[in-house]
Amino acid sequence: MVKANYKGKPINVYEDSNGLWWAKDLQGDGGSAFKVFKRSGKELNWYRDADPYGNFIPLDSKHKGPVGLKLKIQ
């Protein structure tokens, strides 16, 4: 587990056995329950959104804006 900064607030992000990093989706729009990231040094780069069961949401089924694309690890 690492802490990252999202909109000025610390959030917990957890690594899975595949090396992906998961955080609870604070907004939950479009059926998303988790934000999934790939780590690059001291940053987490957004990879996909996932539903409450951990299934990835198709990239073409929802809009992803610029907020939350990169998170700084604290």
ZANU-27398 format. One record per atom (N, C-alpha, C, O): x, y, z negated; residue in one letter; residue number from 1. Coordinates in steps of 0.001 Angstrom, whole numbers, plus 500000, padded with zeros to 6 digits. Layout:
N
[site [X, Y, Z], a, NUM]
...
REM end
This chain:
74
[site [500847, 498826, 500000], m, 1]
[site [500000, 500000, 500000], m, 1]
[site [500893, 501237, 500000], m, 1]
[site [501900, 501303, 499295], m, 1]
[site [500496, 502205, 500805], v, 2]
[site [501147, 503511, 500800], v, 2]
[site [500064, 504571, 500662], v, 2]
[site [498886, 504320, 500914], v, 2]
[site [500490, 505749, 500259], k, 3]
[site [499584, 506894, 500239], k, 3]
[site [499923, 507753, 501447], k, 3]
[site [501090, 507979, 501767], k, 3]
[site [498877, 508221, 502104], a, 4]
[site [499049, 509111, 503251], a, 4]
[site [498182, 510341, 503031], a, 4]
[site [497288, 510346, 502184], a, 4]
[site [498455, 511370, 503797], n, 5]
[site [497736, 512627, 503672], n, 5]
[site [496708, 512739, 504789], n, 5]
[site [497060, 512690, 505967], n, 5]
[site [495423, 512890, 504419], y, 6]
[site [494350, 513080, 505394], y, 6]
[site [493561, 514314, 504995], y, 6]
[site [492920, 514337, 503944], y, 6]
[site [493608, 515347, 505838], k, 7]
[site [492930, 516622, 505568], k, 7]
[site [493327, 517187, 504207], k, 7]
[site [492494, 517722, 503476], k, 7]
[site [494612, 517060, 503879], g, 8]
[site [495128, 517603, 502635], g, 8]
[site [494869, 516764, 501401], g, 8]
[site [495207, 517176, 500292], g, 8]
[site [494274, 515591, 501575], k, 9]
[site [493973, 514723, 500436], k, 9]
[site [494710, 513398, 500587], k, 9]
[site [494843, 512881, 501696], k, 9]
[site [495195, 512842, 499461], p, 10]
[site [495859, 511536, 499545], p, 10]
[site [494839, 510412, 499709], p, 10]
[site [493794, 510407, 499059], p, 10]
[site [495156, 509465, 500581], i, 11]
[site [494329, 508271, 500750], i, 11]
[site [495228, 507044, 500652], i, 11]
[site [496428, 507124, 500917], i, 11]
[site [494650, 505919, 500273], n, 12]
[site [495381, 504660, 500220], n, 12]
[site [495253, 503952, 501559], n, 12]
[site [494171, 503883, 502141], n, 12]
[site [496377, 503425, 502039], v, 13]
[site [496406, 502694, 503302], v, 13]
[site [497114, 501369, 503032], v, 13]
[site [498189, 501341, 502432], v, 13]
[site [496504, 500275, 503480], y, 14]
[site [496982, 498932, 503159], y, 14]
[site [497449, 498201, 504409], y, 14]
[site [496795, 498254, 505451], y, 14]
[site [498592, 497513, 504300], e, 15]
[site [499137, 496753, 505425], e, 15]
[site [498581, 495334, 505430], e, 15]
[site [498510, 494681, 504389], e, 15]
[site [498186, 494862, 506617], d, 16]
[site [497723, 493481, 506737], d, 16]
[site [498877, 492577, 507193], d, 16]
[site [499994, 493053, 507395], d, 16]
[site [498610, 491297, 507351], s, 17]
[site [499656, 490333, 507709], s, 17]
[site [500155, 490501, 509144], s, 17]
[site [501173, 489916, 509513], s, 17]
[site [499456, 491288, 509951], n, 18]
[site [499870, 491540, 511335], n, 18]
[site [500648, 492841, 511490], n, 18]
[site [501028, 493211, 512600], n, 18]
[site [500887, 493535, 510375], g, 19]
[site [501617, 494795, 510428], g, 19]
[site [500764, 496007, 510743], g, 19]
[site [501296, 497096, 510957], g, 19]
[site [499444, 495838, 510776], l, 20]
[site [498539, 496972, 510958], l, 20]
[site [498193, 497549, 509595], l, 20]
[site [498182, 496838, 508590], l, 20]
[site [497911, 498842, 509574], w, 21]
[site [497604, 499543, 508334], w, 21]
[site [496148, 499988, 508357], w, 21]
[site [495689, 500576, 509336], w, 21]
[site [495417, 499703, 507270], w, 22]
[site [493972, 499933, 507194], w, 22]
[site [493635, 500930, 506093], w, 22]
[site [494158, 500848, 504982], w, 22]
[site [492752, 501871, 506417], a, 23]
[site [492239, 502837, 505442], a, 23]
[site [490723, 502894, 505572], a, 23]
[site [490175, 502733, 506662], a, 23]
[site [490061, 503123, 504458], k, 24]
[site [488607, 503294, 504479], k, 24]
[site [488276, 504530, 505302], k, 24]
[site [488912, 505573, 505147], k, 24]
[site [487286, 504413, 506173], d, 25]
[site [486836, 505549, 506976], d, 25]
[site [485985, 506445, 506090], d, 25]
[site [484933, 506026, 505607], d, 25]
[site [486432, 507665, 505877], l, 26]
[site [485741, 508581, 504970], l, 26]
[site [484479, 509174, 505579], l, 26]
[site [483627, 509676, 504846], l, 26]
[site [484337, 509129, 506898], q, 27]
[site [483151, 509687, 507544], q, 27]
[site [482168, 508603, 507955], q, 27]
[site [480959, 508780, 507808], q, 27]
[site [482658, 507502, 508459], g, 28]
[site [481795, 506378, 508804], g, 28]
[site [480900, 506587, 510007], g, 28]
[site [479897, 505889, 510160], g, 28]
[site [481242, 507532, 510862], d, 29]
[site [480395, 507759, 512034], d, 29]
[site [480642, 506693, 513107], d, 29]
[site [481731, 506125, 513186], d, 29]
[site [479651, 506436, 513908], g, 30]
[site [479776, 505475, 514997], g, 30]
[site [479945, 504037, 514544], g, 30]
[site [480464, 503211, 515294], g, 30]
[site [479511, 503722, 513315], g, 31]
[site [479616, 502352, 512820], g, 31]
[site [480978, 501990, 512269], g, 31]
[site [481221, 500832, 511928], g, 31]
[site [481865, 502959, 512178], s, 32]
[site [483222, 502703, 511705], s, 32]
[site [483276, 502644, 510179], s, 32]
[site [482741, 503520, 509499], s, 32]
[site [483922, 501608, 509648], a, 33]
[site [484138, 501481, 508210], a, 33]
[site [485614, 501639, 507856], a, 33]
[site [485957, 501987, 506726], a, 33]
[site [486490, 501378, 508842], f, 34]
[site [487935, 501450, 508623], f, 34]
[site [488619, 502151, 509784], f, 34]
[site [488195, 502054, 510935], f, 34]
[site [489689, 502859, 509450], k, 35]
[site [490617, 503397, 510436], k, 35]
[site [491840, 502491, 510396], k, 35]
[site [492340, 502160, 509320], k, 35]
[site [492318, 502093, 511559], v, 36]
[site [493447, 501172, 511646], v, 36]
[site [494602, 501904, 512328], v, 36]
[site [494411, 502592, 513331], v, 36]
[site [495794, 501747, 511769], f, 37]
[site [496971, 502477, 512226], f, 37]
[site [498139, 501533, 512479], f, 37]
[site [498176, 500403, 511992], f, 37]
[site [499099, 502041, 513263], k, 38]
[site [500401, 501402, 513411], k, 38]
[site [501420, 502352, 512800], k, 38]
[site [501342, 503567, 512979], k, 38]
[site [502375, 501781, 512075], r, 39]
[site [503365, 502613, 511398], r, 39]
[site [504543, 502905, 512317], r, 39]
[site [505012, 502040, 513057], r, 39]
[site [505001, 504143, 512247], s, 40]
[site [506195, 504578, 512958], s, 40]
[site [506973, 505490, 512019], s, 40]
[site [506672, 506678, 511907], s, 40]
[site [507966, 504935, 511350], g, 41]
[site [508748, 505711, 510388], g, 41]
[site [507889, 506191, 509232], g, 41]
[site [507294, 505390, 508512], g, 41]
[site [507831, 507502, 509062], k, 42]
[site [507066, 508108, 507967], k, 42]
[site [505676, 508552, 508407], k, 42]
[site [505034, 509358, 507733], k, 42]
[site [505211, 508024, 509543], e, 43]
[site [503882, 508367, 510048], e, 43]
[site [503079, 507106, 510324], e, 43]
[site [503624, 506037, 510599], e, 43]
[site [501768, 507271, 510240], l, 44]
[site [500838, 506242, 510683], l, 44]
[site [500099, 506805, 511883], l, 44]
[site [499508, 507883, 511807], l, 44]
[site [500131, 506081, 512984], n, 45]
[site [499485, 506512, 514220], n, 45]
[site [498207, 505715, 514420], n, 45]
[site [498217, 504485, 514394], n, 45]
[site [497099, 506438, 514621], w, 46]
[site [495806, 505785, 514786], w, 46]
[site [495864, 504789, 515927], w, 46]
[site [496417, 505073, 516989], w, 46]
[site [495286, 503612, 515696], y, 47]
[site [495249, 502542, 516692], y, 47]
[site [493817, 502258, 517125], y, 47]
[site [493500, 502319, 518313], y, 47]
[site [492952, 501948, 516164], r, 48]
[site [491553, 501618, 516456], r, 48]
[site [490696, 501922, 515234], r, 48]
[site [491213, 502139, 514137], r, 48]
[site [489385, 501936, 515435], d, 49]
[site [488416, 501931, 514345], d, 49]
[site [487883, 500510, 514236], d, 49]
[site [487884, 499757, 515210], d, 49]
[site [487426, 500153, 513040], a, 50]
[site [486876, 498814, 512828], a, 50]
[site [485571, 498915, 512052], a, 50]
[site [485363, 499849, 511278], a, 50]
[site [484693, 497934, 512273], d, 51]
[site [483405, 497887, 511578], d, 51]
[site [483583, 497292, 510174], d, 51]
[site [484700, 496926, 509810], d, 51]
[site [482512, 497188, 509380], p, 52]
[site [482639, 496675, 508003], p, 52]
[site [483190, 495247, 507913], p, 52]
[site [483654, 494830, 506852], p, 52]
[site [483141, 494501, 509014], y, 53]
[site [483625, 493117, 509023], y, 53]
[site [485048, 493000, 509553], y, 53]
[site [485582, 491895, 509653], y, 53]
[site [485667, 494126, 509892], g, 54]
[site [487033, 494121, 510393], g, 54]
[site [487155, 493937, 511890], g, 54]
[site [488260, 493776, 512407], g, 54]
[site [486033, 493957, 512595], n, 55]
[site [486058, 493841, 514058], n, 55]
[site [486353, 495205, 514673], n, 55]
[site [485762, 496212, 514283], n, 55]
[site [487265, 495229, 515628], f, 56]
[site [487591, 496488, 516282], f, 56]
[site [486417, 496988, 517115], f, 56]
[site [485753, 496220, 517811], f, 56]
[site [486178, 498289, 517026], i, 57]
[site [485130, 498938, 517808], i, 57]
[site [485727, 499278, 519173], i, 57]
[site [486809, 499862, 519236], i, 57]
[site [485045, 498926, 520268], p, 58]
[site [485590, 499221, 521606], p, 58]
[site [485930, 500700, 521762], p, 58]
[site [485175, 501575, 521337], p, 58]
[site [487071, 500959, 522374], l, 59]
[site [487544, 502333, 522533], l, 59]
[site [486592, 503202, 523334], l, 59]
[site [486518, 504410, 523110], l, 59]
[site [485865, 502604, 524261], d, 60]
[site [484976, 503403, 525104], d, 60]
[site [483591, 503616, 524495], d, 60]
[site [482730, 504235, 525121], d, 60]
[site [483370, 503110, 523279], s, 61]
[site [482031, 503235, 522695], s, 61]
[site [481887, 504419, 521745], s, 61]
[site [480780, 504709, 521293], s, 61]
[site [482994, 505116, 521430], k, 62]
[site [482887, 506304, 520583], k, 62]
[site [484019, 507264, 520891], k, 62]
[site [485082, 506868, 521369], k, 62]
[site [483774, 508525, 520608], h, 63]
[site [484759, 509577, 520838], h, 63]
[site [485716, 509648, 519654], h, 63]
[site [485288, 509561, 518504], h, 63]
[site [487002, 509805, 519928], k, 64]
[site [487999, 510011, 518874], k, 64]
[site [488628, 511372, 519088], k, 64]
[site [489322, 511602, 520078], k, 64]
[site [488376, 512278, 518142], g, 65]
[site [488953, 513609, 518211], g, 65]
[site [490383, 513621, 517694], g, 65]
[site [490908, 512576, 517310], g, 65]
[site [491023, 514790, 517677], p, 66]
[site [492432, 514880, 517295], p, 66]
[site [492709, 514711, 515798], p, 66]
[site [493831, 514381, 515414], p, 66]
[site [491702, 514934, 514951], v, 67]
[site [491915, 514831, 513506], v, 67]
[site [492110, 513366, 513125], v, 67]
[site [491308, 512506, 513489], v, 67]
[site [493174, 513099, 512394], g, 68]
[site [493423, 511744, 511924], g, 68]
[site [494174, 510855, 512889], g, 68]
[site [494311, 509657, 512638], g, 68]
[site [494668, 511411, 513996], l, 69]
[site [495450, 510591, 514923], l, 69]
[site [496804, 510222, 514329], l, 69]
[site [497323, 509136, 514585], l, 69]
[site [497374, 511128, 513536], k, 70]
[site [498649, 510880, 512863], k, 70]
[site [498507, 511253, 511399], k, 70]
[site [498022, 512334, 511063], k, 70]
[site [498934, 510346, 510533], l, 71]
[site [498929, 510611, 509101], l, 71]
[site [500357, 510577, 508592], l, 71]
[site [501127, 509686, 508950], l, 71]
[site [500710, 511536, 507765], k, 72]
[site [502029, 511561, 507138], k, 72]
[site [501995, 510693, 505887], k, 72]
[site [501103, 510831, 505050], k, 72]
[site [502967, 509801, 505767], i, 73]
[site [503083, 508979, 504562], i, 73]
[site [503730, 509828, 503485], i, 73]
[site [504723, 510513, 503728], i, 73]
[site [503159, 509775, 502296], q, 74]
[site [503697, 510574, 501183], q, 74]
[site [504862, 509865, 500537], q, 74]
[site [505445, 510380, 499583], q, 74]
REM end
